[in-house]
Protein backbone atom coordinates (compact mmCIF):
# COMPACT_ATOMS: atom_id res chain seq x y z
CA UNK A 1 0.00 0.00 0.00
CA UNK A 2 1.41 3.39 -0.98
CA UNK A 3 1.97 6.04 1.69
CA UNK A 4 -0.01 8.48 -0.46
CA UNK A 5 -3.05 6.19 -0.26
CA UNK A 6 -2.80 5.95 3.54
CA UNK A 7 -2.54 9.75 3.69
CA UNK A 8 -5.59 10.16 1.44
CA UNK A 9 -7.71 7.77 3.53
CA UNK A 10 -6.85 9.50 6.80
CA UNK A 11 -7.34 13.01 5.42
CA UNK A 12 -10.69 12.03 3.90
CA UNK A 13 -11.88 10.64 7.24
CA UNK A 14 -10.80 13.42 9.62
CA UNK A 15 -11.94 16.94 8.80
CA UNK A 16 -9.21 19.49 8.24
CA UNK A 17 -6.32 17.23 9.14
CA UNK A 18 -2.82 17.31 7.76
CA UNK A 19 -1.11 13.94 7.57
CA UNK A 20 2.43 12.79 6.91
CA UNK A 21 2.92 9.07 6.32
CA UNK A 22 6.19 7.16 6.12
CA UNK A 23 6.73 3.45 5.61
CA UNK A 24 9.37 0.83 6.21
CA UNK A 25 8.05 -2.12 4.24
CA UNK A 26 4.54 -2.75 5.57
CA UNK A 27 5.17 -0.84 8.83
CA UNK A 28 3.73 2.65 8.63
CA UNK A 29 3.98 5.77 10.76
CA UNK A 30 1.31 8.45 10.44
CA UNK A 31 1.65 11.91 11.94
CA UNK A 32 -1.84 13.36 12.01
CA UNK A 33 -2.50 17.00 12.96
CA UNK A 34 -6.11 18.06 13.47
CA UNK A 35 -8.16 20.19 15.81
CA UNK A 36 -10.65 17.27 15.79
CA UNK A 37 -8.36 15.81 18.48
CA UNK A 38 -9.01 18.72 20.88
CA UNK A 39 -10.01 17.43 24.31
CA UNK A 40 -9.61 13.76 23.37
CA UNK A 41 -7.35 11.24 25.08
CA UNK A 42 -4.42 9.76 23.20
CA UNK A 43 -6.34 6.47 22.96
CA UNK A 44 -9.40 8.22 21.49
CA UNK A 45 -7.20 10.06 18.96
CA UNK A 46 -5.58 6.82 17.85
CA UNK A 47 -8.95 5.06 17.57
CA UNK A 48 -10.14 7.81 15.20
CA UNK A 49 -7.28 6.91 12.85
CA UNK A 50 -7.37 3.12 13.36
CA UNK A 51 -11.06 2.93 12.44
CA UNK A 52 -10.18 4.47 9.05
CA UNK A 53 -7.33 2.02 8.43
CA UNK A 54 -8.76 -1.12 10.05
CA UNK A 55 -9.73 -2.94 6.85
CA UNK A 56 -6.19 -2.49 5.51
CA UNK A 57 -4.69 -3.74 8.76
CA UNK A 58 -6.99 -6.78 8.80
CA UNK A 59 -6.19 -7.56 5.15
CA UNK A 60 -2.46 -7.51 5.89
CA UNK A 61 -1.75 -4.59 3.54
CA UNK A 62 -0.52 -2.76 6.62
CA UNK A 63 1.39 -4.88 9.10
CA UNK A 64 1.81 -2.17 11.73
CA UNK A 65 0.64 1.41 12.08
CA UNK A 66 2.19 3.86 14.52
CA UNK A 67 0.03 6.94 15.04
CA UNK A 68 1.28 10.25 16.36
CA UNK A 69 -1.74 12.52 16.75
CA UNK A 70 -1.61 16.21 17.63
CA UNK A 71 -3.91 19.21 17.70
CA UNK A 72 -2.56 22.12 15.65
CA UNK A 73 -1.48 23.90 18.87
CA UNK A 74 0.29 20.76 20.14
CA UNK A 75 2.05 20.35 16.80
CA UNK A 76 3.27 23.97 16.86
CA UNK A 77 4.48 23.58 20.45
CA UNK A 78 6.20 20.28 19.58
CA UNK A 79 7.92 21.70 16.48
CA UNK A 80 8.25 25.31 17.23
N, CA, C and O atoms as a GROMACS GRO file, in nm:
protein
  320
    1UNK      N    1   0.085  -0.116   0.000
    1UNK     CA    2   0.000   0.000   0.000
    1UNK      C    3   0.090   0.124   0.000
    1UNK      O    4   0.184   0.133   0.079
    2UNK      N    5   0.061   0.217  -0.087
    2UNK     CA    6   0.141   0.339  -0.098
    2UNK      C    7   0.113   0.435   0.018
    2UNK      O    8   0.000   0.443   0.067
    3UNK      N    9   0.215   0.507   0.060
    3UNK     CA   10   0.197   0.604   0.169
    3UNK      C   11   0.096   0.712   0.128
    3UNK      O   12   0.023   0.763   0.213
    4UNK      N   13   0.093   0.746   0.000
    4UNK     CA   14  -0.001   0.848  -0.046
    4UNK      C   15  -0.146   0.802  -0.029
    4UNK      O   16  -0.235   0.884  -0.004
    5UNK      N   17  -0.170   0.671  -0.044
    5UNK     CA   18  -0.305   0.619  -0.026
    5UNK      C   19  -0.346   0.623   0.122
    5UNK      O   20  -0.459   0.656   0.155
    6UNK      N   21  -0.253   0.588   0.211
    6UNK     CA   22  -0.280   0.595   0.354
    6UNK      C   23  -0.312   0.739   0.392
    6UNK      O   24  -0.408   0.765   0.465
    7UNK      N   25  -0.232   0.832   0.344
    7UNK     CA   26  -0.254   0.975   0.369
    7UNK      C   27  -0.392   1.018   0.321
    7UNK      O   28  -0.464   1.088   0.392
    8UNK      N   29  -0.429   0.978   0.202
    8UNK     CA   30  -0.559   1.015   0.144
    8UNK      C   31  -0.675   0.963   0.229
    8UNK      O   32  -0.771   1.035   0.254
    9UNK      N   33  -0.665   0.838   0.273
    9UNK     CA   34  -0.771   0.777   0.353
    9UNK      C   35  -0.788   0.852   0.485
    9UNK      O   36  -0.901   0.883   0.526
   10UNK      N   37  -0.678   0.881   0.551
   10UNK     CA   38  -0.685   0.950   0.680
   10UNK      C   39  -0.740   1.092   0.662
   10UNK      O   40  -0.827   1.135   0.737
   11UNK      N   41  -0.689   1.164   0.563
   11UNK     CA   42  -0.734   1.301   0.542
   11UNK      C   43  -0.879   1.309   0.497
   11UNK      O   44  -0.947   1.408   0.524
   12UNK      N   45  -0.927   1.206   0.429
   12UNK     CA   46  -1.069   1.203   0.390
   12UNK      C   47  -1.159   1.174   0.509
   12UNK      O   48  -1.276   1.213   0.509
   13UNK      N   49  -1.106   1.106   0.611
   13UNK     CA   50  -1.188   1.064   0.724
   13UNK      C   51  -1.187   1.157   0.843
   13UNK      O   52  -1.274   1.148   0.930
   14UNK      N   53  -1.089   1.249   0.849
   14UNK     CA   54  -1.080   1.342   0.962
   14UNK      C   55  -1.076   1.483   0.905
   14UNK      O   56  -0.982   1.522   0.836
   15UNK      N   57  -1.181   1.559   0.935
   15UNK     CA   58  -1.195   1.694   0.880
   15UNK      C   59  -1.074   1.782   0.911
   15UNK      O   60  -1.028   1.788   1.025
   16UNK      N   61  -1.024   1.848   0.809
   16UNK     CA   62  -0.921   1.950   0.824
   16UNK      C   63  -0.788   1.900   0.875
   16UNK      O   64  -0.709   1.980   0.928
   17UNK      N   65  -0.760   1.772   0.862
   17UNK     CA   66  -0.632   1.723   0.914
   17UNK      C   67  -0.522   1.733   0.809
   17UNK      O   68  -0.547   1.735   0.689
   18UNK      N   69  -0.401   1.739   0.859
   18UNK     CA   70  -0.282   1.731   0.776
   18UNK      C   71  -0.207   1.606   0.820
   18UNK      O   72  -0.183   1.586   0.940
   19UNK      N   73  -0.170   1.524   0.725
   19UNK     CA   74  -0.111   1.394   0.757
   19UNK      C   75   0.020   1.375   0.682
   19UNK      O   76   0.031   1.408   0.564
   20UNK      N   77   0.118   1.321   0.752
   20UNK     CA   78   0.243   1.279   0.691
   20UNK      C   79   0.258   1.130   0.719
   20UNK      O   80   0.247   1.087   0.834
   21UNK      N   81   0.282   1.052   0.616
   21UNK     CA   82   0.292   0.907   0.632
   21UNK      C   83   0.427   0.861   0.578
   21UNK      O   84   0.468   0.898   0.468
   22UNK      N   85   0.496   0.780   0.657
   22UNK     CA   86   0.619   0.716   0.612
   22UNK      C   87   0.602   0.566   0.627
   22UNK      O   88   0.517   0.518   0.703
   23UNK      N   89   0.684   0.491   0.554
   23UNK     CA   90   0.673   0.345   0.561
   23UNK      C   91   0.811   0.282   0.556
   23UNK      O   92   0.903   0.332   0.491
   24UNK      N   93   0.821   0.170   0.626
   24UNK     CA   94   0.937   0.083   0.621
   24UNK      C   95   0.881  -0.055   0.592
   24UNK      O   96   0.845  -0.128   0.684
   25UNK      N   97   0.873  -0.089   0.465
   25UNK     CA   98   0.805  -0.212   0.424
   25UNK      C   99   0.656  -0.196   0.448
   25UNK      O  100   0.595  -0.104   0.394
   26UNK      N  101   0.598  -0.285   0.528
   26UNK     CA  102   0.454  -0.275   0.557
   26UNK      C  103   0.428  -0.215   0.695
   26UNK      O  104   0.317  -0.225   0.748
   27UNK      N  105   0.530  -0.154   0.754
   27UNK     CA  106   0.517  -0.084   0.883
   27UNK      C  107   0.511   0.065   0.856
   27UNK      O  108   0.605   0.124   0.802
   28UNK      N  109   0.400   0.125   0.894
   28UNK     CA  110   0.373   0.265   0.863
   28UNK      C  111   0.372   0.350   0.989
   28UNK      O  112   0.338   0.304   1.098
   29UNK      N  113   0.412   0.476   0.972
   29UNK     CA  114   0.398   0.577   1.076
   29UNK      C  115   0.319   0.693   1.017
   29UNK      O  116   0.353   0.744   0.911
   30UNK      N  117   0.214   0.733   1.088
   30UNK     CA  118   0.131   0.845   1.044
   30UNK      C  119   0.136   0.954   1.151
   30UNK      O  120   0.104   0.931   1.267
   31UNK      N  121   0.175   1.073   1.109
   31UNK     CA  122   0.165   1.191   1.194
   31UNK      C  123   0.041   1.265   1.147
   31UNK      O  124   0.033   1.309   1.032
   32UNK      N  125  -0.055   1.279   1.237
   32UNK     CA  126  -0.184   1.336   1.201
   32UNK      C  127  -0.208   1.459   1.289
   32UNK      O  128  -0.206   1.450   1.412
   33UNK      N  129  -0.228   1.574   1.225
   33UNK     CA  130  -0.250   1.700   1.296
   33UNK      C  131  -0.390   1.750   1.264
   33UNK      O  132  -0.423   1.776   1.148
   34UNK      N  133  -0.473   1.762   1.368
   34UNK     CA  134  -0.611   1.806   1.347
   34UNK      C  135  -0.669   1.861   1.477
   34UNK      O  136  -0.644   1.808   1.585
   35UNK      N  137  -0.746   1.966   1.465
   35UNK     CA  138  -0.816   2.019   1.581
   35UNK      C  139  -0.933   1.929   1.621
   35UNK      O  140  -0.994   1.952   1.725
   36UNK      N  141  -0.964   1.827   1.541
   36UNK     CA  142  -1.065   1.727   1.579
   36UNK      C  143  -1.020   1.649   1.702
   36UNK      O  144  -1.101   1.585   1.769
   37UNK      N  145  -0.890   1.653   1.733
   37UNK     CA  146  -0.836   1.581   1.848
   37UNK      C  147  -0.849   1.661   1.978
   37UNK      O  148  -0.822   1.608   2.086
   38UNK      N  149  -0.891   1.786   1.970
   38UNK     CA  150  -0.901   1.872   2.088
   38UNK      C  151  -0.986   1.807   2.197
   38UNK      O  152  -1.100   1.767   2.173
   39UNK      N  153  -0.928   1.796   2.317
   39UNK     CA  154  -1.001   1.743   2.431
   39UNK      C  155  -1.012   1.592   2.436
   39UNK      O  156  -1.076   1.538   2.527
   40UNK      N  157  -0.952   1.523   2.341
   40UNK     CA  158  -0.961   1.376   2.337
   40UNK      C  159  -0.835   1.315   2.398
   40UNK      O  160  -0.727   1.373   2.394
   41UNK      N  161  -0.851   1.196   2.456
   41UNK     CA  162  -0.735   1.124   2.508
   41UNK      C  163  -0.652   1.070   2.391
   41UNK      O  164  -0.698   1.063   2.277
   42UNK      N  165  -0.528   1.033   2.423
   42UNK     CA  166  -0.442   0.976   2.320
   42UNK      C  167  -0.505   0.851   2.260
   42UNK      O  168  -0.497   0.828   2.140
   43UNK      N  169  -0.568   0.769   2.345
   43UNK     CA  170  -0.634   0.647   2.296
   43UNK      C  171  -0.748   0.682   2.200
   43UNK      O  172  -0.762   0.620   2.095
   44UNK      N  173  -0.828   0.781   2.235
   44UNK     CA  174  -0.940   0.822   2.149
   44UNK      C  175  -0.889   0.877   2.016
   44UNK      O  176  -0.947   0.851   1.910
   45UNK      N  177  -0.779   0.953   2.020
   45UNK     CA  178  -0.720   1.006   1.896
   45UNK      C  179  -0.677   0.892   1.806
   45UNK      O  180  -0.705   0.892   1.686
   46UNK      N  181  -0.607   0.794   1.864
   46UNK     CA  182  -0.558   0.682   1.785
   46UNK      C  183  -0.672   0.598   1.728
   46UNK      O  184  -0.664   0.550   1.616
   47UNK      N  185  -0.779   0.581   1.807
   47UNK     CA  186  -0.895   0.506   1.757
   47UNK      C  187  -0.957   0.575   1.636
   47UNK      O  188  -1.004   0.507   1.544
   48UNK      N  189  -0.958   0.708   1.635
   48UNK     CA  190  -1.014   0.781   1.520
   48UNK      C  191  -0.939   0.746   1.392
   48UNK      O  192  -0.999   0.737   1.285
   49UNK      N  193  -0.809   0.725   1.402
   49UNK     CA  194  -0.728   0.691   1.285
   49UNK      C  195  -0.738   0.541   1.255
   49UNK      O  196  -0.754   0.502   1.139
   50UNK      N  197  -0.730   0.458   1.358
   50UNK     CA  198  -0.737   0.312   1.336
   50UNK      C  199  -0.866   0.270   1.267
   50UNK      O  200  -0.865   0.182   1.182
   51UNK      N  201  -0.978   0.332   1.305
   51UNK     CA  202  -1.106   0.293   1.244
   51UNK      C  203  -1.103   0.317   1.092
   51UNK      O  204  -1.166   0.244   1.016
   52UNK      N  205  -1.030   0.418   1.048
   52UNK     CA  206  -1.018   0.447   0.905
   52UNK      C  207  -0.930   0.344   0.833
   52UNK      O  208  -0.952   0.315   0.716
   53UNK      N  209  -0.832   0.290   0.905
   53UNK     CA  210  -0.733   0.202   0.843
   53UNK      C  211  -0.756   0.055   0.874
   53UNK      O  212  -0.682  -0.031   0.825
   54UNK      N  213  -0.857   0.023   0.955
   54UNK     CA  214  -0.876  -0.112   1.005
   54UNK      C  215  -0.886  -0.218   0.896
   54UNK      O  216  -0.825  -0.324   0.909
   55UNK      N  217  -0.959  -0.191   0.790
   55UNK     CA  218  -0.973  -0.294   0.685
   55UNK      C  219  -0.839  -0.326   0.621
   55UNK      O  220  -0.816  -0.440   0.580
   56UNK      N  221  -0.751  -0.228   0.612
   56UNK     CA  222  -0.619  -0.249   0.551
   56UNK      C  223  -0.525  -0.322   0.646
   56UNK      O  224  -0.436  -0.396   0.603
   57UNK      N  225  -0.545  -0.301   0.776
   57UNK     CA  226  -0.469  -0.374   0.876
   57UNK      C  227  -0.514  -0.520   0.878
   57UNK      O  228  -0.431  -0.611   0.878
   58UNK      N  229  -0.645  -0.541   0.878
   58UNK     CA  230  -0.699  -0.678   0.880
   58UNK      C  231  -0.661  -0.756   0.754
   58UNK      O  232  -0.640  -0.877   0.761
   59UNK      N  233  -0.653  -0.688   0.640
   59UNK     CA  234  -0.620  -0.756   0.515
   59UNK      C  235  -0.471  -0.790   0.506
   59UNK      O  236  -0.430  -0.871   0.423
   60UNK      N  237  -0.390  -0.728   0.593
   60UNK     CA  238  -0.246  -0.751   0.589
   60UNK      C  239  -0.171  -0.652   0.503
   60UNK      O  240  -0.048  -0.658   0.495
   61UNK      N  241  -0.242  -0.560   0.437
   61UNK     CA  242  -0.175  -0.459   0.354
   61UNK      C  243  -0.087  -0.370   0.440
   61UNK      O  244   0.018  -0.322   0.396
   62UNK      N  245  -0.131  -0.350   0.564
   62UNK     CA  246  -0.052  -0.276   0.662
   62UNK      C  247  -0.025  -0.371   0.777
   62UNK      O  248  -0.117  -0.421   0.841
   63UNK      N  249   0.102  -0.396   0.803
   63UNK     CA  250   0.139  -0.488   0.910
   63UNK      C  251   0.134  -0.418   1.046
   63UNK      O  252   0.089  -0.476   1.145
   64UNK      N  253   0.180  -0.294   1.049
   64UNK     CA  254   0.181  -0.217   1.173
   64UNK      C  255   0.161  -0.070   1.140
   64UNK      O  256   0.208  -0.021   1.038
   65UNK      N  257   0.090  -0.001   1.228
   65UNK     CA  258   0.064   0.141   1.208
   65UNK      C  259   0.090   0.214   1.339
   65UNK      O  260   0.021   0.192   1.439
   66UNK      N  261   0.190   0.300   1.338
   66UNK     CA  262   0.219   0.386   1.452
   66UNK      C  263   0.153   0.520   1.425
   66UNK      O  264   0.172   0.579   1.318
   67UNK      N  265   0.076   0.569   1.522
   67UNK     CA  266   0.003   0.694   1.504
   67UNK      C  267   0.054   0.796   1.604
   67UNK      O  268   0.060   0.770   1.724
   68UNK      N  269   0.090   0.912   1.552
   68UNK     CA  270   0.128   1.025   1.636
   68UNK      C  271   0.027   1.134   1.604
   68UNK      O  272   0.031   1.194   1.497
   69UNK      N  273  -0.064   1.159   1.699
   69UNK     CA  274  -0.174   1.252   1.675
   69UNK      C  275  -0.155   1.378   1.760
   69UNK      O  276  -0.121   1.371   1.878
   70UNK      N  277  -0.178   1.494   1.696
   70UNK     CA  278  -0.161   1.622   1.762
   70UNK      C  279  -0.273   1.716   1.721
   70UNK      O  280  -0.325   1.708   1.610
   71UNK      N  281  -0.311   1.807   1.813
   71UNK     CA  282  -0.391   1.921   1.770
   71UNK      C  283  -0.294   2.016   1.701
   71UNK      O  284  -0.173   1.998   1.711
   72UNK      N  285  -0.345   2.116   1.632
   72UNK     CA  286  -0.256   2.212   1.565
   72UNK      C  287  -0.168   2.285   1.666
   72UNK      O  288  -0.050   2.308   1.641
   73UNK      N  289  -0.226   2.322   1.783
   73UNK     CA  290  -0.148   2.390   1.887
   73UNK      C  291  -0.039   2.299   1.942
   73UNK      O  292   0.073   2.344   1.965
   74UNK      N  293  -0.071   2.172   1.965
   74UNK     CA  294   0.029   2.076   2.014
   74UNK      C  295   0.141   2.059   1.913
   74UNK      O  296   0.258   2.052   1.950
   75UNK      N  297   0.106   2.052   1.785
   75UNK     CA  298   0.205   2.035   1.680
   75UNK      C  299   0.300   2.154   1.676
   75UNK      O  300   0.422   2.138   1.666
   76UNK      N  301   0.244   2.276   1.685
   76UNK     CA  302   0.327   2.397   1.686
   76UNK      C  303   0.419   2.399   1.807
   76UNK      O  304   0.536   2.434   1.796
   77UNK      N  305   0.367   2.361   1.922
   77UNK     CA  306   0.448   2.358   2.045
   77UNK      C  307   0.558   2.252   2.035
   77UNK      O  308   0.669   2.272   2.083
   78UNK      N  309   0.526   2.140   1.972
   78UNK     CA  310   0.620   2.028   1.958
   78UNK      C  311   0.730   2.061   1.858
   78UNK      O  312   0.843   2.014   1.871
   79UNK      N  313   0.698   2.142   1.758
   79UNK     CA  314   0.792   2.170   1.648
   79UNK      C  315   0.831   2.318   1.639
   79UNK      O  316   0.886   2.361   1.538
   80UNK      N  317   0.805   2.392   1.743
   80UNK     CA  318   0.825   2.532   1.723
   80UNK      C  319   0.912   2.609   1.806
   80UNK      O  320   0.926   2.730   1.785
   0.00000   0.00000   0.00000
